[in-house]
Amino acid sequence: MGSYPPLPEPEVLPPATGYVPTPQPVRRQRPMWAAAPATYLLVGINCLVFLAMLAHRVSMFSPTPEQLLHWGANNASAVLNYGEWMRIVTAMFVHVGIIHLATNMWCLWNLGLLAEPLLGSAGLLAAYVLSGAAGNLLSTFISWWSYSGGATAPAGAVYGPVGAGASGAVFGLAGVLIVLLKSPRLPVPLDELKKLRRSVIYFAAINFVIGIGTMVPGFSVHIDNMAHLGGFSCGLLFAAPLVPRIGSPQKLFITRRRISVAMVVGLLVLFGFFLAQLPG
């Protein structure tokens, strides 16, 4: 038989390693404050102001009216007689003791975390400042009216209580939520929206009742219901043209928010101009 050429050696392949997927970047969990930065900013400012007061030996539990006025609390006489209009804004960051601060910050934190996704950070800041200013302006007017009865006050007269706290602004956020939580644009089950809205209404109603209760003669603490009413009314007004950021086109949301801010700023400026013309 003839000879045949040798067969080639079989090729040995390296062992299969299998499919290796492309590694995905690891997403870092966002810190809690990043979801609602304006809420945490406002809480932080209020707390820092209080710490600064304590550092200057202001009482932790019962600051005097003079101490509160020094740190920017509101007073009708100081605003109308001496033109200290900045108190309309600064008073919403000053608190009458640690308990007052704690209760207001607890409410601000809870309502802010609920409102900021609907308003955006800029919208929440605007609602807080404008509602707080509206409450302080109304409180100033009522203090003037209660003292003078609409007549001219004596030159240089000091009148009206000292008012401070974020509660007018907090009531404003409650008013905003009561309106926006009724929006059909929100992609949330209707039953859940009703529960949230009902809880905000209960919050406002209970605190209004508590405020009325402190008006009883002899009660040691008096809550400024006019600041609450002014802030709450401003919040309702501010929210009237709005659509919630969640569930709405971005352009529509921003346009409506600008309209809200411009409308409320205009009305507050007009009201402030009216107060500036009051006699005495």
C-alpha angles and dihedrals in degrees: 000000000000123000122250127212114260117267116250118259112260113254113247113216124203115257115274113258098195130228116319112201121222108263113249120223113258110244114223116225110248116241115251094250092057091068092058109014095162092055093052091044092055093046089048094051092050092049093046091052090052092048090051089052091052091048087058091053098258111157114265094215109024117020115189121245089248091055092048092049090050090057095048107274118161125260127167094221093050091049101041101032100035102027096239094154094156087077088074087069104027094053091069090066097047122085136196100233138322096290092053090050094046095051093046094047092048090054093042092050094050097043092041094054088052097043103041096070088053098044104029121233094283090048093051092051090048093048092049097049097040094046092046090049092048091052093049093047092052091046089051092052094048091048090053092047093047091052101041103024087225093305129114113284119224113272111273093006117162112218144148131053124281110257128197141154145079095262095103089055091045090053087051090058089050090054091050092051094049089059101039096045087064093060115119089211093075112103092221128111111268093235091056092049091050091052093049093046092047091052091052091049090050090050092054095043095048093049092048089053091048089051092052089049091058090060090074110116113260095026108137097215123051121197118209100237091175090062088050093048093046093048093046093049091048091051092053091048093046092053096046097089094033132106119199116261089228109075097010131099109262095234092052092047094051093046093051092046091053090050090051094050094046093047096049094042089052093050093047091050090052091048091048090050089052091052091049089060095054115117116255 
